[in-house]
Amino acid sequence: MSTPANQAQIPDGSPLALPRYQVDGSGTAIGTQGNPLATNQVVGTPVTATNTAAAGAQCVATLAAVPGKTTCINQLVVTIAHASTGNVSGIVTLSLDGGSTVHQNFVVGTSTTVPVVLAIPFEDPLPAKGVNVTIVVTVPALANGGIVAVSLQGYQL
């Protein structure tokens, strides 16, 4: 006859084997397909966009629009090779209406010795301002060189 193993417990005495979920006001577990807007999981068609600009040039990446669908952004990543001389900085802009309005700004900078990778995840994905509207991220031309690359990840519903 076998003896059951002792169940591991955390300091408050509850067993480790039982999963715990946060729930919203309706009782739906957060992070499930039943509540996709409260999670960063992909529930639509994944989309990406990347662009690399020459040293000292503006860099723009766009998540394309699709008729009848809303584009959402999960993450943006800006990579800047170090500047040839001096320190440089600029303001990365995120537009949720196709580039007409700046909705968020992020400061990025680099020096002669340190390249930069600025990764900004959005735990709650940001939707475009409407159906069939693009999402645009712009990094300005940086003085003293610095090759810039922008990568966007998102999805369309």
C-alpha positions as CSV (number, residue, x, y, z in Angstrom):
1,M,0.0,0.0,0.0
2,S,1.4,3.4,-1.0
3,T,1.3,6.5,1.2
4,P,0.3,9.8,-0.3
5,A,3.1,12.3,-0.6
6,N,2.9,15.4,1.6
7,Q,1.7,18.4,-0.5
8,A,4.1,21.3,-0.6
9,Q,2.8,24.5,0.9
10,I,3.6,28.2,0.8
11,P,4.1,30.2,4.0
12,D,0.4,31.1,4.4
13,G,-0.4,27.4,4.5
14,S,-2.1,27.1,1.1
15,P,-1.0,24.3,-1.2
16,L,1.3,25.1,-4.2
17,A,-0.5,22.8,-6.5
18,L,-3.7,24.9,-6.7
19,P,-3.6,27.5,-9.4
20,R,-4.7,31.0,-8.4
21,Y,-6.2,33.5,-10.9
22,Q,-7.0,37.1,-10.7
23,V,-10.6,37.8,-11.8
24,D,-12.4,40.8,-13.1
25,G,-15.7,42.2,-11.9
26,S,-17.7,39.6,-14.0
27,G,-15.7,36.7,-12.4
28,T,-13.8,35.9,-15.6
29,A,-10.1,35.0,-15.0
30,I,-7.8,37.7,-16.2
31,G,-5.4,36.5,-18.9
32,T,-7.9,34.1,-20.5
33,Q,-9.6,34.1,-23.9
34,G,-12.8,35.1,-22.1
35,N,-11.2,38.4,-21.2
36,P,-8.6,39.2,-23.9
37,L,-8.4,42.9,-23.3
38,A,-7.0,42.4,-19.8
39,T,-4.0,40.4,-21.1
40,N,-1.1,40.8,-23.5
41,Q,-1.8,37.6,-25.3
42,V,-2.3,37.7,-29.0
43,V,-6.0,37.1,-29.8
44,G,-6.1,38.5,-33.3
45,T,-3.9,38.3,-36.4
46,P,-0.2,39.0,-35.4
47,V,1.4,41.9,-37.3
48,T,4.9,43.3,-37.2
49,A,6.8,46.2,-38.8
50,T,10.5,47.1,-38.8
51,N,12.6,49.8,-40.4
52,T,16.2,50.8,-40.2
53,A,17.5,54.3,-41.1
54,A,20.9,55.4,-42.1
55,A,23.0,57.3,-39.6
56,G,21.6,60.8,-38.9
57,A,18.2,60.0,-40.7
58,Q,14.7,59.8,-39.3
59,C,13.3,56.3,-38.8
60,V,9.6,55.5,-39.1
61,A,7.8,52.2,-38.7
62,T,4.1,51.6,-39.3
63,L,1.7,48.9,-38.4
64,A,-0.5,48.8,-41.4
65,A,-4.2,49.2,-41.4
66,V,-6.6,46.6,-42.7
67,P,-10.2,47.4,-43.8
68,G,-12.7,46.2,-41.2
69,K,-10.0,45.6,-38.5
70,T,-8.5,47.5,-35.6
71,T,-4.7,47.4,-35.2
72,C,-3.3,47.2,-31.7
73,I,0.4,47.5,-30.6
74,N,1.9,45.2,-28.0
75,Q,5.5,46.4,-28.0
76,L,7.9,48.8,-29.7
77,V,11.7,48.4,-29.7
78,V,14.1,51.1,-30.7
79,T,17.7,50.2,-31.2
80,I,20.4,52.9,-31.7
81,A,24.0,52.2,-32.6
82,H,26.3,54.4,-30.6
83,A,27.0,57.9,-31.8
84,S,30.2,58.8,-33.6
85,T,30.9,61.8,-31.4
86,G,29.2,63.2,-28.3
87,N,26.0,62.2,-26.7
88,V,22.7,62.3,-28.6
89,S,19.1,62.1,-27.6
90,G,15.7,62.4,-29.2
91,I,12.0,61.9,-28.6
92,V,10.4,58.7,-29.9
93,T,6.7,59.4,-30.8
94,L,3.9,56.9,-31.0
95,S,0.8,57.9,-33.0
96,L,-2.4,55.9,-32.8
97,D,-4.2,57.8,-35.6
98,G,-1.9,57.2,-38.6
99,G,0.7,59.9,-37.7
100,S,-1.6,63.0,-37.3
101,T,-1.4,63.2,-33.5
102,V,1.4,62.3,-31.1
103,H,-0.2,60.1,-28.3
104,Q,2.9,59.1,-26.4
105,N,6.5,60.3,-26.2
106,F,9.6,58.4,-25.0
107,V,13.1,59.9,-24.6
108,V,16.0,57.9,-25.9
109,G,19.7,58.7,-25.8
110,T,23.1,57.2,-26.5
111,S,26.8,58.1,-26.2
112,T,30.0,57.3,-28.1
113,T,30.5,54.1,-26.2
114,V,27.0,52.8,-25.3
115,P,24.4,51.6,-27.9
116,V,20.8,51.7,-26.8
117,V,18.0,49.2,-26.9
118,L,14.7,50.7,-25.7
119,A,12.0,48.1,-25.4
120,I,8.6,49.3,-24.4
121,P,6.0,46.6,-23.9
122,F,2.3,47.5,-23.4
123,E,0.7,45.2,-20.9
124,D,-2.6,46.3,-22.1
125,P,-2.2,46.6,-25.9
126,L,-2.9,50.1,-27.3
127,P,-5.5,50.1,-30.1
128,A,-5.5,52.5,-33.0
129,K,-8.0,55.3,-32.9
130,G,-10.4,53.4,-35.1
131,V,-11.0,50.7,-37.7
132,N,-8.6,50.7,-40.7
133,V,-6.2,53.2,-39.0
134,T,-2.4,52.7,-38.9
135,I,-0.1,53.0,-35.8
136,V,3.1,55.0,-36.5
137,V,6.3,55.2,-34.4
138,T,8.9,57.9,-35.4
139,V,12.4,58.3,-34.2
140,P,13.9,61.7,-35.2
141,A,17.2,62.1,-37.0
142,L,19.9,62.0,-34.3
143,A,22.9,64.3,-34.5
144,N,26.4,62.8,-34.6
145,G,25.3,59.6,-36.4
146,G,23.7,56.7,-34.7
147,I,22.0,54.1,-36.9
148,V,18.4,53.7,-35.8
149,A,16.2,50.6,-36.1
150,V,12.5,50.4,-35.0
151,S,10.5,47.2,-34.6
152,L,6.8,47.0,-33.7
153,Q,4.7,44.1,-32.7
154,G,1.0,44.0,-32.5
155,Y,-2.2,42.3,-33.8
156,Q,-5.4,43.1,-35.7
157,L,-8.9,42.3,-34.6
